[in-house]
Amino acid sequence: MSDNGIILCVDDDSTVLSALRTLMAANFGQDLQVEFAESGEEALEIAAELHAQGREICLVISDFMMPGMRGDELLVRLQECSSNTVKILLTGQSDLSGVKRAINEANLYRFLEKPFQNEDIVLTVRAALRAYQQERDLIEQNEKLRQMNADLESLVSTRTQELVEKNQQLEILAITDTLTGLFNRRKLDEELQEELERSLRYAVSLAIIMVDIDHFKRVNDTYGHGAGDMVLVGVAQILQSVTRASDAAGRLGGEEFLVLCRHSTREGALAAAEKLRAAIASHVFAGVDPITASFGVATCRDGDTVASMLGRADAALYRAKGNGRNRVEVEND
């Protein structure tokens, strides 16, 4: 059998079936498989068997008046299980109610009056087969379009997600110090400005701790810049682990860091700075001499700006350096 499909001829009159058999063989040869049934019930059995095999009837030609199941009922039943099948009804009845039902409920393609002309049958079957093939092609094209749309939507979704992830990565890079993973100077300024405005508006306590690694140039000169980078990363990790979750730590540049202590008083910031000092001094940095750091603490005052607050912390840090390093100093009153 070719891929063109199957024709099912249904009529209780064996003479009509014989004529249809001869007509189909003469005009369509081996192009189509033709099945024959003498009743609607037998036709449904054939259709069920073919359906179980994954095959579809492309065209059914059925008589209208038959014992038991009429032709219009058969076509309606076939429509329920095989809506793509093209349906032709043969009728000699003057009452067209069955034809109307077949048209409305079974998507009837044509009806031909009995006795039919052979030429009419052949032309109608050819037109019906073309209609069936066109419908199949349309279904396949629609499925291809649906799949293409689904693939495109998936691609757009994937690319959109990739773009979102890349933008998130860029946003992180824009605010992150590449070496230490802490906030960079730009982000620190933004965070300090925001917290400063909140502190001044709502009278919320705010403090900052400026940190500078002691004798850092000596580390680079003695052990190399790789060792110096290792020390910077180690100090950054201590700042992250020792400070509170609500605090923000960042690298100002070089060997200088800043800790933003939200909702913190001077006493709280001094205690936090001392804790950091002790943690750094006791930490073993592989391959280098012991590392210490100096600290300057400042708190928010009326009329403060980012620059003025950083300036007081820097002055306190300078005093810590001058007073022997590895110590904490607080801003002057």
C-alpha positions in Angstrom: 0.0 0.0 0.0 1.3 3.5 -0.8 1.2 6.3 1.7 -1.8 7.9 0.0 -4.2 6.2 2.4 -7.3 4.1 2.6 -10.8 4.3 1.1 -13.7 2.7 2.8 -16.8 1.9 0.8 -20.0 1.0 2.7 -23.2 -0.3 1.2 -25.7 -3.1 2.0 -26.2 -3.7 -1.7 -23.5 -6.1 -3.0 -24.1 -4.9 -6.6 -23.2 -1.3 -5.6 -20.1 -2.5 -3.7 -19.0 -4.6 -6.7 -19.4 -1.5 -9.0 -17.4 0.6 -6.6 -14.7 -2.1 -6.4 -14.4 -2.1 -10.2 -14.4 1.7 -10.4 -11.7 2.1 -7.7 -9.5 -0.5 -9.2 -9.8 0.9 -12.7 -9.1 4.5 -11.8 -6.8 4.4 -8.8 -5.0 1.0 -9.2 -2.4 0.5 -6.5 -2.4 4.1 -5.3 -5.0 3.4 -2.6 -6.1 0.6 -0.4 -9.8 0.1 -0.7 -11.8 -1.6 2.1 -15.5 -2.7 1.7 -18.2 -3.1 4.3 -21.9 -4.2 4.0 -23.1 -2.4 7.1 -22.4 0.5 9.4 -21.4 -1.9 12.1 -18.9 -3.7 10.0 -17.5 -0.3 8.8 -16.9 0.8 12.4 -15.1 -2.5 13.1 -12.8 -1.9 10.1 -12.2 1.6 11.2 -11.3 0.5 14.8 -8.9 -2.1 13.5 -7.1 0.4 11.3 -7.0 2.9 14.1 -5.4 0.3 16.4 -2.7 -0.1 13.7 -2.1 3.7 13.7 -3.6 4.1 10.2 -6.3 6.5 9.2 -9.1 6.2 6.6 -8.7 9.1 4.2 -12.1 8.8 2.5 -15.4 7.0 3.3 -18.2 6.5 0.8 -21.3 5.4 2.5 -24.9 4.6 1.4 -27.6 6.4 3.4 -30.3 3.9 3.8 -29.0 0.6 5.3 -30.4 -1.9 7.7 -29.4 -1.2 11.2 -27.1 1.8 11.3 -27.9 4.4 8.7 -25.2 6.2 6.7 -25.6 9.5 8.5 -25.2 7.8 11.9 -22.1 6.0 10.6 -20.5 9.2 9.4 -21.2 11.0 12.7 -19.6 8.1 14.6 -16.6 8.2 12.3 -16.3 11.9 12.7 -15.9 11.4 16.5 -12.9 9.1 16.1 -11.4 10.4 12.8 -12.3 14.0 12.1 -9.8 14.2 9.2 -11.6 11.6 7.2 -13.4 13.0 4.1 -17.0 11.8 3.9 -19.2 11.2 0.9 -22.9 10.1 1.3 -24.8 8.1 -1.4 -28.5 8.6 -1.2 -31.6 8.0 -3.2 -33.9 9.5 -0.7 -35.8 12.7 -1.3 -35.9 13.4 2.4 -32.6 15.4 3.1 -32.8 15.4 6.9 -30.1 12.7 7.1 -27.9 14.6 4.6 -28.3 17.8 6.7 -27.3 15.9 9.8 -24.3 14.5 8.1 -23.4 18.0 7.0 -23.8 19.5 10.4 -22.4 16.8 12.6 -20.0 14.8 10.4 -18.5 17.6 8.2 -19.9 15.9 5.1 -17.9 16.7 2.0 -20.4 15.8 -0.7 -23.5 13.8 -1.2 -24.3 12.0 -4.5 -27.7 10.8 -5.6 -28.3 7.2 -6.6 -28.1 5.8 -9.2 -24.8 7.6 -9.5 -22.7 8.2 -12.6 -19.3 6.5 -12.6 -17.7 9.7 -13.8 -19.3 11.7 -11.0 -17.9 9.1 -8.4 -14.4 9.2 -9.9 -14.2 13.1 -10.1 -15.6 13.4 -6.6 -13.2 10.8 -5.1 -10.3 12.6 -6.8 -11.4 16.0 -5.4 -12.0 14.4 -2.0 -8.5 12.9 -1.9 -7.0 16.2 -2.8 -8.9 17.9 0.0 -7.7 15.2 2.4 -4.1 15.7 1.4 -4.4 19.4 1.5 -5.8 19.2 5.0 -3.0 16.8 6.1 -0.4 19.2 4.6 -2.1 22.1 6.4 -2.0 20.2 9.7 1.7 19.3 9.2 2.5 22.9 8.3 0.7 24.1 11.4 2.5 21.6 13.6 5.8 22.7 12.1 4.9 26.3 12.8 3.8 25.5 16.3 7.1 23.7 16.9 9.0 26.5 15.4 7.2 29.0 17.6 7.8 26.8 20.6 11.5 26.5 19.7 11.7 30.2 19.2 10.0 30.9 22.5 12.4 28.5 24.2 15.3 30.2 22.6 14.1 33.7 23.5 13.5 32.5 27.1 16.9 31.0 27.3 18.6 34.1 25.8 16.6 36.3 28.0 17.6 34.3 31.1 21.3 34.4 29.9 20.9 38.2 29.5 19.4 38.6 32.9 22.3 36.5 34.4 24.9 38.5 32.5 23.3 41.8 33.6 23.3 40.5 37.2 27.0 39.6 36.9 27.8 43.0 35.5 25.9 44.6 38.3 27.9 42.6 40.8 31.1 43.5 39.0 30.2 47.1 39.0 30.0 47.2 42.8 32.6 44.6 43.8 36.3 44.8 44.3 37.8 42.2 42.0 40.5 40.9 44.3 38.7 40.7 47.6 35.1 40.3 46.7 34.1 43.2 49.0 32.3 46.3 48.0 34.4 48.7 45.9 35.0 52.4 46.6 32.1 53.5 44.4 29.6 51.1 46.2 31.0 52.1 49.6 30.4 55.8 48.9 26.8 55.0 47.8 26.1 52.9 50.9 27.6 55.5 53.2 25.7 58.3 51.5 22.4 56.4 51.9 23.0 55.5 55.5 24.2 59.0 56.3 21.0 60.5 55.0 18.9 58.0 56.9 20.9 58.7 60.1 20.5 62.5 59.8 16.8 62.3 59.0 15.7 59.7 61.5 18.3 60.2 64.2 19.6 56.7 63.8 23.1 56.0 65.1 25.8 55.3 62.5 29.5 54.6 62.7 32.4 53.7 60.4 35.6 51.9 60.9 38.6 52.7 58.7 41.2 49.9 58.5 44.7 50.0 57.2 47.1 47.1 57.1 50.4 47.9 58.9 53.6 47.9 56.9 51.9 46.5 53.8 54.6 47.9 51.5 57.1 45.8 53.4 55.0 42.7 52.6 55.1 43.4 48.9 58.8 44.3 48.9 59.8 41.2 50.9 57.4 38.5 49.8 56.2 39.8 46.4 52.8 41.1 45.2 51.3 37.7 45.1 51.8 37.4 48.9 50.5 40.9 49.3 47.3 39.9 47.4 46.9 36.9 49.6 47.1 39.1 52.7 44.5 41.5 51.3 42.2 38.6 50.6 42.7 37.2 54.1 42.0 40.5 55.8 38.8 40.8 53.6 37.7 37.4 54.8 38.2 38.4 58.4 36.2 41.6 57.9 33.3 39.5 56.4 33.4 36.9 59.1 33.8 39.0 62.2 31.4 41.9 61.4 27.7 41.8 61.8 25.4 40.7 59.0 23.9 44.3 59.0 27.3 45.8 58.5 28.9 46.5 55.1 32.6 46.0 54.4 34.5 47.2 51.4 37.9 48.1 50.0 38.7 51.8 49.8 41.8 51.1 47.7 45.3 49.7 48.2 45.5 48.2 51.7 42.7 50.4 53.1 39.3 49.0 54.0 36.1 50.5 55.5 33.4 48.9 57.6 30.0 50.6 57.6 28.3 49.9 61.0 24.6 50.5 60.7 22.7 51.3 63.9 25.9 51.4 65.9 27.1 53.8 68.6 30.7 54.9 69.2 31.1 52.3 71.9 29.7 49.6 69.6 32.0 50.6 66.8 35.0 50.7 69.1 34.2 47.2 70.4 33.8 45.9 66.8 37.1 47.5 65.7 38.9 46.0 68.6 37.5 42.6 67.8 38.7 43.0 64.2 42.1 44.2 65.3 42.6 41.1 67.5 41.3 38.7 64.8 43.8 40.1 62.3 46.7 40.1 64.7 46.1 36.5 65.7 45.5 35.2 62.2 48.3 33.2 60.6 48.9 34.4 57.0 50.8 31.7 55.2 54.3 32.5 54.1 54.6 36.0 55.6 55.4 37.5 59.0 52.5 38.3 61.4 50.1 40.9 60.0 48.5 43.7 62.0 46.2 46.6 61.2 45.4 50.1 62.5 41.8 51.4 62.9 40.1 54.7 63.0 36.5 55.1 64.2 34.0 57.9 63.5 30.3 58.4 64.1 27.7 60.4 62.3 27.2 64.1 63.4 24.7 66.8 62.5 25.7 68.3 59.2 28.0 65.5 58.2 28.8 64.6 54.7 30.5 61.5 53.3 33.7 63.4 53.0 33.6 64.9 56.5 32.9 61.6 58.1 35.6 59.8 56.2 38.0 62.6 57.0 37.5 62.1 60.8 37.9 58.4 60.5 41.1 58.9 58.5 42.5 61.3 61.1 41.8 58.8 63.8 43.5 56.1 61.7 46.5 58.4 61.2 46.8 58.8 65.0 46.7 55.0 65.4 49.6 54.7 63.0 51.5 57.4 64.9 50.9 55.8 68.2 52.5 52.5 67.3 50.1 50.8 64.9 48.0 47.7 65.7 45.6 49.8 67.7 42.2 51.5 67.5 41.7 55.2 67.7 38.5 57.2 67.7 37.7 60.6 66.2 38.3 63.7 68.3 35.3 65.2 70.0 
